[in-house]
Amino acid sequence: MTTTTIQPPTLASGRGKLTLLLLCAIAFLDFVDGVIVNVALPAIRDDLGFSVQALPWVLTAYLLTYGGFMLLGGRAADLLGRRRVLLAGMTAFALASTIGGFAATAEVLVGARLLQGAAAALMLPAALSILTTTFREGSDRNNAVGAWGGVAGAASAAGVLLGGVLTDGPGWRWVLFVNPPICLVLLVATVRLIPDDRGELRRSSDIPGAVLVTSGMLLLVYTIVSAPTEGWLSLRTVGGFVGAAALLVAFVGNELRCADPLVPMSIFRIKGLAAADITQLVAVAGILSVFLFLTLYMQNVLGYSPLQTGLAYLPTTIGVGVAAGLSSQLISRFGTRPIAAVGATIASIGMGYLSTIPVDGSYVTDVLPGLLVMSIGLGSVFVAVTAAANAGVPADKSGLAAALLNSSQQLGGALGIAVFSAIASAHTKGLLTAGQPMNEALTSGFRWGLFACSMSLLAAASLVFRTHNTRG
């Protein structure tokens, strides 16, 4: 087999800067679309006639296929070519967004979101593996990973901001219509900037492995997002977890026996990789839930409009970006482990402050300080954990490593929202039963949920010490 080595541009060159900008834009698009519809949900419900039970599937449909197909998408990038998979993913993403924007029924919109998530699962690991194989060493790698981590951290806040601006402006459909023209620009840029790596590809015949891991991940994510509605101890939920575990155990057994496995188990011998992925899972469980609780608090308790809610997160996006830039510079001096540990602790403190929100709260005194402190921590966590999870990964497994990290993120988001929302909802329901006013019951529930998020970041800070302390 002939192997062609891609000569990486560096950040000292104009092409290198444009390549990094392109890859970060792709990541931003994927991350943002996981949350951009949050603020638009009331408008979507009124326009398409969603039931209360069905409305959350506008969010969870994307999460389901995004998490379910992530490992398959990452390994496909390694085996079929990173650029090829990236282009296919962006094309499908643009198509799904167009279908969703024109959706006349709830079923069509949910179907479009399912396709969007699957497309994003192709795009994201391919883009991250291109980044880690293009910017390989030293300050170039730290700066590139720092930019990626900053985008990942800021996207959740920016998604709510953009969702509010678009929903209050041209309407909720534009949270989807905005994607196709952006995808077109990114497609052209990808063809021009990213080298064709077909000379490196090889094929895997591990079809059983592909079926098992995709089925197991889909069932696991579906069970997690459905558990609050079905009940955590219901037969369907327990059966779903058991079924997912059985499929994933069968997958591991298949990979150990297969001569050409889809996911070589040897990747888990890379020092600190598994610990970095687990740290990401636990941290993101708290991070995404914070944005959910604060959005509901500002809209349902403080009476903010979608636009006001979105603008409230603007300082967070700036704070994450600044912290990510500083952290990428500090990694070469201190390493990823202390940066991630300190960042997770700072984020936990910010969330702890937010868990004191009052019913008659003020944005300036009760929300903004916590958001600013939290944003500093988030920027550091995403940069350092991303660098640690990709340290020492060979080029032919970079897509798989990227997929493992992003699968951890999606599972963490699904698990955090399911568990912490259940905590908040149970507390609110108990207070309503006891005769408390709605706003007081809601706020108290949000406080409990936000406190749980804070504890999740503290747990992530302790897990960081199991990761590899890389400096470049």
Order of alpha helices (4+ residues) and beta strands (2+ residues): alpha-alpha-alpha-alpha-alpha-alpha-alpha-alpha-alpha-alpha-alpha-alpha-alpha-alpha-alpha-alpha-alpha-alpha
